[in-house]
Amino acid sequence: MADEIAFPWRAYYERGLVTRRQFVRLTALFGGAVAAGSILSEPQPAAGALAPAAKQALHELLAGALAREGVLLLGRSERIVRCRPLGLEHVAPHAYRRFR
């Protein structure tokens, strides 16, 4: 289907890097934003296109997907300002480790 949106995390799901639940939640989160027209067609960081509440939900989902001591790497224009409440500590530029 020409109008179908291909989400980049589909490959992560197919390779077993995210669970089906995480895949469904990401698709629902971004699918709703696409339907509302809030994601622009030009390439840009995904989190930058989200409203603050959706961005917080995405950060919670990513932090929750990490194993203890797992590391989350973000793009150079992305950061998590309040990482401690998510159980993350800032360990390097654009890198966060889960501590709980």
C-alpha positions in Angstrom: 0.0 0.0 0.0 1.5 3.3 -1.1 0.1 5.3 1.9 1.4 2.9 4.5 4.0 4.4 6.8 7.1 2.3 7.4 8.3 2.8 11.0 12.0 2.3 11.6 11.5 0.1 14.7 9.8 -2.6 12.6 13.3 -3.9 11.9 14.1 -3.9 15.6 11.0 -5.9 16.3 11.8 -8.4 13.5 15.3 -8.8 14.9 14.0 -9.3 18.4 15.5 -6.1 19.8 12.1 -4.8 21.0 9.1 -6.8 22.3 5.8 -7.0 20.5 4.3 -4.8 23.3 7.0 -2.1 22.7 6.5 -2.3 19.0 2.7 -1.9 19.3 3.1 1.0 21.8 5.6 2.8 19.5 3.4 2.3 16.5 0.4 3.6 18.4 2.3 6.6 19.7 3.7 7.7 16.4 0.8 6.5 14.3 -1.5 8.8 16.2 0.9 11.7 15.7 1.1 11.0 12.0 -2.7 10.8 11.7 -3.0 14.2 13.5 -0.4 15.7 11.1 2.0 16.6 13.9 5.0 14.9 12.3 6.6 16.8 9.5 7.6 15.2 6.2 11.2 16.5 6.4 13.7 14.2 8.2 14.1 15.3 11.8 14.7 13.7 15.2 11.5 11.8 16.2 11.4 13.1 19.8 11.6 16.7 18.5 8.4 16.3 16.6 6.5 15.1 19.6 4.5 17.1 22.2 6.0 17.1 25.7 3.6 14.4 27.0 4.3 12.1 24.0 8.1 12.8 24.4 7.9 11.8 28.1 6.0 8.6 27.2 8.7 7.7 24.6 11.5 8.3 27.1 9.7 6.1 29.7 9.2 3.4 27.0 12.9 3.5 26.0 14.1 3.5 29.6 11.8 0.6 30.5 13.2 -1.4 27.6 16.7 -1.3 28.9 18.2 -4.1 31.0 19.8 -3.0 34.3 23.2 -1.4 33.4 22.0 -1.1 29.8 22.9 1.9 27.8 20.6 4.1 25.7 22.3 6.2 23.0 20.5 9.2 21.5 21.2 11.2 18.4 23.4 14.3 18.7 20.4 16.7 18.8 18.5 14.7 21.4 18.7 14.5 25.2 16.8 13.5 28.3 16.7 16.5 30.7 15.2 14.7 33.6 16.8 11.3 33.4 17.1 10.3 37.1 13.3 9.8 37.6 13.4 7.4 34.7 16.1 5.3 36.4 18.8 6.6 34.0 22.1 8.3 34.7 23.9 10.5 32.2 27.3 8.8 31.5 28.5 10.4 28.3 27.3 12.9 25.7 24.0 11.5 24.5 24.4 8.3 26.5 22.4 7.2 29.5 22.7 4.0 31.6 19.9 2.4 33.5 20.8 2.1 37.2 17.6 0.5 38.6 
